[in-house]
Every structure is written in structure tokens, then in C-alpha cells.
Amino acid sequence: MKRTFTVVAGLTLVAGLAFGQQVVNQGRPGTQGPWPVSISGASGNTMVVGPDGGAVVVQNAQCTGASAHKITTVGAAAVNTPSAQNAGRMYIVLCNSLQNSSNPIVKCRIDGVAPVAASGNAGDVLGIGDCIRYDIPAAVVPQCISDAAGTNVTSFEC
């Protein structure tokens, strides 16, 4: 009887430790879970990392002159992306649209040299759904190319 009680008490203690949570209030009483993280970039925007690990960019007042989202169709020849640049731009975000059919690859460059789609050539490679942000003024014109005709590249300038 005494041995059974000891075993049951021991198992109860182990189970309690295994399922118990340690409260870490992160400097704010009652707050639990992942630590909130925010990162400010050169343009003054803030990137907030959510509890699921995803990131959301929160634009601030410096982005009041932002352009509307644009779509540029790229293919086997490098083209300016977008074709017309926002005059007051501080940065641009280019994305290989998720709405493209199949899995086209997009390659972009901002150094004034036209990108070449074949592997082994310089440039930033974007798979379907990938985006890249360039902190560049409007005087620098991004160029993109794709390994498939009719590939949509979306852009947002601020």
C-alpha cells in the first residue's frame, strides 16, 4: 500500500511538472508566449514579427507619397520594373506574383546591368510568391527577366 502511494505520488508530481507552464511576463504582467519583436528599417517603416513567426511591415507617415501597386509583365528580355518609376521613391518591393501559372522564376538587378535568366548569372532570384525590397531612389531603375513568357511582377514604391 505504501509503495503504491509512493508510485502514484511520484507520477502525479512528474505529470504536474510536465504539464505546468512557467509564466514569463516579458516585462508586462500577464503577457505570455513569444517575445514581441519589432525592427525599424532605414525608411522608418517597422516590421513586426507576429507570434506565428510571420512578419508584417507597418508603413509609417514617411510613406505618404506611395504609389499604387503596379504589375509589369516580364519574359525572355529584361525590362524596367515597373516601366515608370515613382519620382519620390525611397524603396521598392518587387514580387513574383502568386497568381502566375506554373512556377516561373524571376531574376532582378538594380546595378544598371540587364539580368540574364540562366543560372550562374548575377541577380536576385525570386520564386513564385517571393518578394524583395530594394532601398533605392527613383534614379535607380530595377530590371527583371523571367524564364517564362508573360510572368507578372508586382511592385510597390514608397
C-alpha positions as CSV (number, residue, x, y, z in Angstrom):
1,M,0.0,0.0,0.0
2,K,2.8,2.4,0.9
3,R,4.7,1.5,-2.2
4,T,1.6,2.1,-4.4
5,F,1.0,5.5,-2.8
6,T,4.7,6.5,-3.4
7,V,4.5,5.5,-7.1
8,V,1.2,7.4,-7.6
9,A,2.5,10.5,-5.8
10,G,5.7,10.3,-7.9
11,L,3.8,10.0,-11.2
12,T,1.5,12.9,-10.2
13,L,4.5,15.1,-9.4
14,V,6.2,14.3,-12.7
15,A,2.9,14.9,-14.7
16,G,2.4,18.2,-12.9
17,L,5.9,19.3,-13.8
18,A,5.5,18.2,-17.4
19,F,2.2,20.0,-18.0
20,G,2.9,23.1,-15.9
21,Q,3.8,26.4,-17.6
22,Q,6.3,28.8,-16.4
23,V,5.0,32.3,-16.7
24,V,7.4,34.7,-18.3
25,N,5.8,38.2,-18.2
26,Q,8.3,39.8,-20.6
27,G,8.2,43.0,-18.5
28,R,4.5,43.3,-18.8
29,P,2.5,41.3,-16.2
30,G,0.1,38.8,-17.7
31,T,1.9,38.6,-21.1
32,Q,2.9,35.1,-22.1
33,G,4.1,33.4,-25.3
34,P,6.7,34.5,-27.8
35,W,8.6,37.7,-27.2
36,P,7.3,40.6,-29.4
37,V,10.0,41.9,-31.8
38,S,10.0,45.0,-33.9
39,I,12.7,46.2,-36.3
40,S,12.8,49.6,-37.8
41,G,14.3,50.0,-41.2
42,A,16.2,52.8,-42.9
43,S,12.9,54.1,-44.4
44,G,11.4,54.3,-41.0
45,N,8.9,51.5,-41.5
46,T,8.5,49.0,-38.8
47,M,8.5,45.2,-39.3
48,V,6.6,43.4,-36.5
49,V,7.2,39.7,-36.1
50,G,3.9,38.0,-35.1
51,P,3.5,35.1,-32.7
52,D,3.4,32.6,-35.6
53,G,6.8,33.8,-36.9
54,G,5.3,35.7,-39.8
55,A,6.3,39.3,-40.5
56,V,4.1,42.3,-41.2
57,V,5.5,45.6,-42.5
58,V,3.8,48.6,-40.9
59,Q,4.2,51.7,-43.0
60,N,4.7,55.0,-41.2
61,A,4.0,58.6,-42.1
62,Q,7.1,58.8,-44.3
63,C,5.3,56.7,-46.9
64,T,2.5,59.2,-47.6
65,G,3.6,59.5,-51.3
66,A,3.4,55.8,-52.0
67,S,2.4,54.6,-55.5
68,A,-0.3,52.2,-56.2
69,H,0.6,48.6,-56.7
70,K,1.7,48.1,-60.3
71,I,2.0,44.9,-62.4
72,T,4.8,44.6,-65.0
73,T,4.8,41.6,-67.4
74,V,8.3,40.3,-67.9
75,G,9.6,37.5,-70.2
76,A,12.7,36.5,-72.0
77,A,14.0,40.0,-72.3
78,A,14.9,42.2,-69.3
79,V,12.5,45.2,-68.8
80,N,12.4,48.1,-66.4
81,T,10.2,47.1,-63.4
82,P,7.9,49.0,-63.2
83,S,8.1,50.7,-66.5
84,A,7.5,54.1,-65.0
85,Q,9.2,54.9,-61.6
86,N,7.7,56.9,-58.7
87,A,9.6,60.2,-58.6
88,G,9.9,60.5,-54.7
89,R,10.6,56.8,-54.1
90,M,12.8,55.7,-51.1
91,Y,12.3,52.0,-51.7
92,I,10.6,49.5,-54.0
93,V,9.2,46.0,-53.3
94,L,9.1,43.6,-56.2
95,C,7.3,40.2,-56.1
96,N,6.9,37.2,-58.4
97,S,3.1,37.2,-58.3
98,L,1.4,34.1,-56.7
99,Q,-1.1,34.4,-59.5
100,N,1.4,33.4,-62.2
101,S,0.6,30.0,-63.7
102,S,3.2,27.2,-63.4
103,N,6.4,28.1,-61.5
104,P,8.2,30.9,-63.3
105,I,11.5,32.2,-61.9
106,V,12.1,35.9,-62.0
107,K,15.6,37.5,-61.7
108,C,16.1,41.2,-60.9
109,R,19.0,43.6,-60.7
110,I,19.4,47.2,-59.7
111,D,23.0,47.9,-60.8
112,G,22.1,49.1,-64.3
113,V,23.1,45.7,-65.9
114,A,20.3,43.7,-67.5
115,P,19.8,40.4,-65.7
116,V,20.2,37.1,-67.6
117,A,17.7,34.4,-66.7
118,A,20.1,31.4,-67.0
119,S,21.5,30.1,-63.8
120,G,25.0,31.2,-62.8
121,N,24.3,34.8,-63.8
122,A,24.1,37.6,-61.2
123,G,20.8,38.9,-59.9
124,D,18.3,38.3,-57.2
125,V,16.2,35.2,-57.9
126,L,12.5,35.2,-56.9
127,G,10.5,32.0,-56.9
128,I,6.7,32.2,-57.1
129,G,5.4,34.3,-54.2
130,D,8.8,35.6,-53.3
131,C,9.4,39.4,-52.8
132,I,12.5,41.6,-52.5
133,R,12.8,45.1,-51.1
134,Y,15.4,47.5,-52.5
135,D,16.1,50.7,-50.6
136,I,16.8,52.8,-53.7
137,P,15.9,56.2,-55.0
138,A,13.8,56.6,-58.2
139,A,17.1,57.3,-60.2
140,V,17.9,53.6,-59.8
141,V,15.8,51.5,-62.2
142,P,15.3,47.8,-61.4
143,Q,15.2,45.4,-64.3
144,C,13.7,42.0,-64.2
145,I,13.6,39.0,-66.5
146,S,11.8,35.6,-66.3
147,D,12.3,32.1,-67.6
148,A,8.7,32.1,-68.8
149,A,6.8,34.5,-71.1
150,G,4.0,36.6,-69.6
151,T,5.2,36.5,-66.0
152,N,3.6,39.1,-63.7
153,V,5.9,41.0,-61.4
154,T,4.1,43.2,-58.9
155,S,5.7,46.3,-57.5
156,F,5.0,48.8,-54.7
157,E,7.1,52.0,-54.4
158,C,7.3,54.3,-51.4
